[in-house]
Amino acid sequence: MNNFEILKKLRVELKAGIDRKIKKDNQRFFKEKILCYGVRTPLVRRLSKKYFQEIKGLGKVRIFKLCEELLKNKYNEEATVAIQWATEFKKDFTEKDFAIFENWLKRYIDNWGKDDDFCFHLVQPLIKKYPELVEKVKAWSRSKNIWLRRASAVSFISTSGAFYTTNHSLRDIFEVADSLLEDPEDLVQKGYGWMLKSASVKHQKEVFDFLKKRKKQLPRVALRYAIEKMPERLRREIMK
């Protein structure tokens, strides 16, 4: 079977799983217009696993090409499959994969759902394995691309909700937050606020002090996200 035939089969099954209500409801979560079939996420993930079994012998390079074809199509569900397939090679990630992932982010990521999924499952494991790539992720905070700016923060958050610190310092986190501090986009503000909230789980005092020094500059939405896990007394103090 031609490698790309598998994508046709996948798309046939995705279309067979369309739920009109899900399709309508999904748009409510996004400000921008999204492309989605309207398939429930558990079904998308089951189909992803099913078809990966048929292609896993192709190897990383050829499967990454299939992932890019899925991302090009712009549908949320296809992006979910692409990210899930690419994640299967997490143990085989190399530094050179950063250029591939950065290119995918720039060209195909067009909403916060794709952005977060991409960062959690691809970028975060890569910088965990290669801490020297952190500087490149931090540079995204200065991009004109909103999704790269959000990614510069979300890439430091683990999928468990706990702040990842093994190979990164708080300095990196705070540098990204400072770079994004007065970003006009609320989705970027929420992204770095979420990063700081995750950091506060293990570094409450440091994050509190960082926020207190900048509370006059911080957009309200970013501040509210950042203090969410702090005790009530600290939240009250910083919101005065």
C-alpha positions as CSV (number, residue, x, y, z in Angstrom):
1,M,0.0,0.0,0.0
2,N,1.2,3.5,-0.8
3,N,2.1,5.3,2.4
4,F,-0.4,8.1,1.7
5,E,-3.2,5.6,1.2
6,I,-3.2,5.1,5.0
7,L,-4.2,8.8,5.3
8,K,-7.1,8.3,3.0
9,K,-8.4,5.4,5.1
10,L,-7.9,7.4,8.2
11,R,-9.9,10.3,6.8
12,V,-12.7,8.0,5.7
13,E,-13.1,6.8,9.3
14,L,-12.8,10.3,10.8
15,K,-15.6,11.4,8.5
16,A,-17.7,8.4,9.5
17,G,-17.3,9.5,13.1
18,I,-18.6,13.0,12.7
19,D,-20.9,14.3,15.4
20,R,-22.7,17.5,14.3
21,K,-23.2,18.7,17.9
22,I,-19.5,18.2,18.7
23,K,-18.5,20.1,15.5
24,K,-20.7,23.0,16.6
25,D,-19.7,23.0,20.2
26,N,-15.9,22.8,19.4
27,Q,-16.0,26.2,17.7
28,R,-17.2,27.8,21.0
29,F,-13.8,27.2,22.6
30,F,-11.9,29.2,20.0
31,K,-11.9,32.9,19.0
32,E,-10.5,32.1,15.5
33,K,-12.3,30.0,12.9
34,I,-11.2,26.4,13.2
35,L,-11.4,23.4,10.9
36,C,-12.7,20.3,12.6
37,Y,-14.6,17.3,11.5
38,G,-16.5,17.1,14.8
39,V,-15.2,13.8,16.1
40,R,-14.9,13.0,19.8
41,T,-11.3,13.0,21.0
42,P,-11.3,9.4,22.4
43,L,-12.4,8.1,19.0
44,V,-9.7,10.2,17.3
45,R,-7.0,8.7,19.6
46,R,-8.3,5.2,19.0
47,L,-8.1,5.6,15.3
48,S,-4.6,7.1,15.6
49,K,-3.4,4.0,17.5
50,K,-5.2,1.7,15.0
51,Y,-3.5,3.2,12.0
52,F,-0.1,3.6,13.6
53,Q,0.0,-0.2,14.0
54,E,-0.1,-0.3,10.2
55,I,2.7,2.1,9.6
56,K,5.0,1.8,12.6
57,G,7.5,-0.2,10.5
58,L,8.1,2.7,8.2
59,G,10.4,4.4,10.6
60,K,10.6,8.0,11.9
61,V,11.6,9.9,8.8
62,R,8.7,8.5,6.6
63,I,6.2,8.8,9.4
64,F,7.2,12.4,10.1
65,K,6.4,13.0,6.4
66,L,2.9,11.6,6.9
67,C,2.6,13.7,10.1
68,E,3.3,16.8,8.0
69,E,0.7,15.9,5.5
70,L,-1.9,15.6,8.3
71,L,-0.8,19.0,9.7
72,K,-1.1,20.6,6.3
73,N,-4.8,19.7,6.1
74,K,-5.5,22.0,9.1
75,Y,-8.2,19.9,10.7
76,N,-7.9,19.7,14.5
77,E,-8.4,15.9,14.5
78,E,-5.7,15.3,11.9
79,A,-3.3,17.5,14.0
80,T,-4.1,15.3,17.0
81,V,-3.2,12.2,15.0
82,A,0.0,13.8,13.6
83,I,1.2,14.8,17.1
84,Q,0.3,11.4,18.5
85,W,2.2,9.6,15.8
86,A,5.3,11.8,16.1
87,T,5.2,11.3,19.9
88,E,5.7,7.6,19.3
89,F,9.3,8.4,18.4
90,K,10.0,10.4,21.6
91,K,12.9,8.2,22.6
92,D,14.4,8.7,19.1
93,F,14.2,12.5,19.1
94,T,17.5,14.2,18.1
95,E,18.6,17.8,18.2
96,K,17.9,18.0,14.4
97,D,14.2,17.4,15.0
98,F,14.0,20.9,16.6
99,A,14.2,22.5,13.1
100,I,11.4,20.2,11.9
101,F,9.1,20.9,14.9
102,E,9.8,24.7,14.6
103,N,8.9,24.6,11.0
104,W,5.6,22.7,11.7
105,L,4.8,25.3,14.5
106,K,5.3,28.2,12.1
107,R,3.4,26.7,9.2
108,Y,0.6,24.6,10.5
109,I,-0.3,25.5,14.1
110,D,-3.2,27.9,14.0
111,N,-5.0,27.6,17.3
112,W,-4.3,27.2,21.1
113,G,-5.5,23.6,21.1
114,K,-3.0,22.4,18.5
115,D,-0.3,24.7,20.1
116,D,-0.6,23.2,23.6
117,D,-0.8,19.6,22.4
118,F,2.2,20.2,20.2
119,C,4.2,21.7,23.0
120,F,3.3,19.2,25.6
121,H,4.1,16.1,23.5
122,L,6.8,17.2,21.1
123,V,8.7,20.4,22.3
124,Q,8.7,19.7,26.0
125,P,10.2,16.2,25.7
126,L,12.8,17.5,23.2
127,I,14.1,20.3,25.5
128,K,14.1,17.8,28.4
129,K,16.4,15.6,26.4
130,Y,18.5,18.5,25.0
131,P,18.5,21.4,27.4
132,E,20.7,23.4,25.1
133,L,17.7,23.9,22.9
134,V,16.0,26.0,25.6
135,E,17.5,29.2,24.3
136,K,15.8,28.6,20.9
137,V,12.5,28.1,22.6
138,K,13.0,31.3,24.6
139,A,13.6,33.2,21.4
140,W,10.1,32.3,20.2
141,S,8.8,34.8,22.8
142,R,10.0,37.6,20.5
143,S,8.3,36.2,17.4
144,K,5.5,38.0,15.5
145,N,3.7,34.7,15.4
146,I,1.2,34.4,18.3
147,W,1.5,30.6,18.4
148,L,5.2,30.7,18.7
149,R,5.0,33.2,21.5
150,R,2.5,31.1,23.4
151,A,4.7,28.0,22.7
152,S,7.7,29.8,24.3
153,A,5.8,29.5,27.6
154,V,3.7,26.4,27.3
155,S,6.7,24.3,26.3
156,F,8.0,24.6,29.9
157,I,4.8,23.0,31.3
158,S,4.6,19.2,31.7
159,T,1.4,17.4,30.8
160,S,0.9,16.4,34.5
161,G,0.5,20.0,35.4
162,A,3.7,20.0,37.5
163,F,6.5,22.4,36.6
164,Y,9.4,20.7,34.9
165,T,12.7,21.8,36.4
166,T,15.2,19.0,35.9
167,N,17.3,20.7,33.2
168,H,15.9,24.3,33.3
169,S,16.2,27.0,35.8
170,L,13.6,29.5,37.1
171,R,15.7,32.1,35.3
172,D,14.6,30.7,31.9
173,I,11.0,30.8,33.0
174,F,11.2,34.3,34.3
175,E,13.0,35.5,31.2
176,V,10.2,34.2,29.0
177,A,7.6,35.8,31.3
178,D,9.4,39.1,31.2
179,S,9.6,39.0,27.4
180,L,5.8,38.3,27.1
181,L,4.8,40.5,30.1
182,E,2.8,43.1,28.2
183,D,1.9,41.0,25.2
184,P,-1.4,42.3,23.8
185,E,-2.9,38.8,23.0
186,D,-4.9,37.3,25.8
187,L,-4.0,33.7,24.7
188,V,-0.3,34.6,25.1
189,Q,-1.1,36.1,28.5
190,K,-2.9,33.0,29.6
191,G,0.0,30.9,28.3
192,Y,2.7,32.5,30.3
193,G,0.3,32.9,33.3
194,W,-0.2,29.1,33.2
195,M,3.6,28.6,33.0
196,L,4.1,30.7,36.1
197,K,1.2,28.9,37.9
198,S,2.9,25.6,37.1
199,A,6.2,27.0,38.4
200,S,4.6,28.1,41.6
201,V,3.8,24.5,42.6
202,K,7.4,23.9,43.6
203,H,8.6,27.5,43.7
204,Q,5.8,29.5,45.3
205,K,7.9,32.2,47.0
206,E,10.1,32.9,43.9
207,V,7.1,33.2,41.6
208,F,5.2,35.3,44.2
209,D,8.1,37.7,44.5
210,F,8.5,37.9,40.7
211,L,4.8,38.7,40.3
212,K,4.7,41.2,43.1
213,K,7.5,43.3,41.5
214,R,5.7,43.4,38.2
215,K,2.0,43.5,39.2
216,K,1.5,47.0,37.9
217,Q,2.6,45.8,34.4
218,L,0.9,42.4,34.4
219,P,-2.3,42.1,32.5
220,R,-5.1,40.9,34.9
221,V,-5.7,37.7,33.0
222,A,-2.0,36.6,33.3
223,L,-1.9,37.5,37.0
224,R,-5.1,35.5,37.8
225,Y,-3.7,32.5,36.0
226,A,-0.3,32.8,37.7
227,I,-1.7,32.9,41.3
228,E,-4.3,30.2,40.9
229,K,-2.5,27.6,43.0
230,M,-1.3,30.0,45.7
231,P,-2.9,30.2,49.2
232,E,-5.8,32.6,49.6
233,R,-3.8,35.1,51.7
234,L,-1.1,35.5,49.0
235,R,-3.8,35.8,46.2
236,R,-5.5,38.6,48.2
237,E,-2.2,40.4,48.9
238,I,-1.1,40.5,45.3
239,M,-4.5,41.4,43.9
240,K,-4.8,44.5,46.2
